Amino acid sequence: MAESDLSSKRDAFIERLVESLRGTFDIFSAYIGVKLGLYESLAEAGPSTSVELASRTSTHERYIREWLEQQAVTGILDVDDEKAAATARRFSLPEAHAEVLVDRESLNYLAPLPQLLVGAVSPLRRLLEAYRKGGGVPYADYGDDMVKGQEGINRTMFLQELGKVWLPAITDVHQRLESDPSGRVADVGCGTGWSAIGIAQSYPKVRVDGFDLDEASVEIARANGREAGLSDRVQFHVRDAADPQLAGRYDLVTAFECIHDMSRPVEGLKAMRSLAGDDGTALVVDERVGEEFSTKENGIDWMMYGWSILHCLPVGKVDEPSAETGTVMRPPVFRRYAEEAGFKSVEILPIESLFFRFYRLIP
């Protein structure tokens, strides 16, 4: 490589790393703003000084002043008069940014994203040990930020799109969930319950059972179900969905973004096959990664590999033997898992989504 080409490539990489550093600071400063309610307070009260914001949020003024200035310099907040005295400057949250950081009901709401990333890096020393020695990192080690971040980032999609856009696109399933007698749904790996709640809200006749082995997530799911007023039709269980007593009970069996996390995904799919029996439908929604590995035109693979190296692969390697799938579960790999689990074929449904691919499994 010519010296000029080498220098150009080096300088471009330096620029990329510096921009990545700026983005990292944006993420972690946004985490502070979300966790302390600073964005919400600015959205409600309008332009504020550091003294006013600190008073409203019961925080320390000097820290809040530094945070406000950092947020203005990086372009997240606006400042009315940057020449004013430090404690007299008034900072505001632009309306367009407020939708992303404060409006929990917007499909553009991304405030949980910083929390999710903080959770993903929280067991970093344990992660390095796994990289050196093998083995995995238990889901519980990622803490509350991972649980709440995942909950927040998916909640609005599950409430606004799952039962109103995605399932209606599967005509026979949609008709069954609307008909009598009432249909039954099993949500495998239900997490904090918003997928199950979204289905129940959209289909008033159905009964939904959510299954997960993480007790903390199930407790949150139960609270969410009570708050939504659905405890009579939605139940959450810390229970292995492979329990033979559950076989053939369900018209629809779903698994959202969890198959790739399983140490033994074939066993998870076998459980779904059992729950659905010969007449039910199994639906897996997982990441919309590329059909094959490529460093060019790879869509969202850059993001999914990021989650994989920090969280999904380590979690999936906790139990041995492990399939060691990782977040980037490509369609050929999933088809192989499904066939080994006893499904005859897999249909990729034509449902539009930037992040998700929809697999219907044929028994």
HELIX and SHEET records of a PDB file:
HELIX    1   1 GLU A    3  LYS A   35  1                                  33    
HELIX    2   2 LEU A   38  ALA A   45  1                                   8    
HELIX    3   3 SER A   50  THR A   57  1                                   8    
HELIX    4   4 GLU A   61  THR A   74  1                                  14    
HELIX    5   5 GLU A   95  LEU A  101  1                                   7    
HELIX    6   6 PRO A  112  VAL A  121  1                                  10    
HELIX    7   7 LEU A  124  LYS A  133  1                                  10    
HELIX    8   8 TYR A  139  TYR A  142  5                                   4    
HELIX    9   9 GLY A  143  MET A  157  1                                  15    
HELIX   10  10 PHE A  158  TRP A  166  3                                   9    
HELIX   11  11 LEU A  167  ALA A  169  5                                   3    
HELIX   12  12 THR A  171  GLU A  178  1                                   8    
HELIX   13  13 TRP A  194  SER A  202  1                                   9    
HELIX   14  14 GLU A  215  GLU A  227  1                                  13    
HELIX   15  15 PRO A  244  LEU A  246  5                                   3    
HELIX   16  16 ILE A  259  ASP A  261  5                                   3    
HELIX   17  17 PRO A  265  ALA A  276  1                                  12    
HELIX   18  18 ASP A  301  TRP A  307  1                                   7    
HELIX   19  19 SER A  308  CYS A  312  3                                   5    
HELIX   20  20 LEU A  313  GLY A  316  1                                   4    
HELIX   21  21 PRO A  331  GLU A  340  1                                  10    
SHEET    1   A 2 ASP A  78  VAL A  79  0                                        
SHEET    2   A 2 PHE A  91  SER A  92 -1                                        
SHEET    1   B 7 VAL A 234  VAL A 238  0                                        
SHEET    2   B 7 ARG A 207  ASP A 212  1                                        
SHEET    3   B 7 ARG A 184  VAL A 188  1                                        
SHEET    4   B 7 LEU A 252  PHE A 256  1                                        
SHEET    5   B 7 THR A 281  GLU A 287  1                                        
SHEET    6   B 7 PHE A 356  ILE A 362 -1                                        
SHEET    7   B 7 SER A 345  ILE A 348 -1                                        
END                                                                             
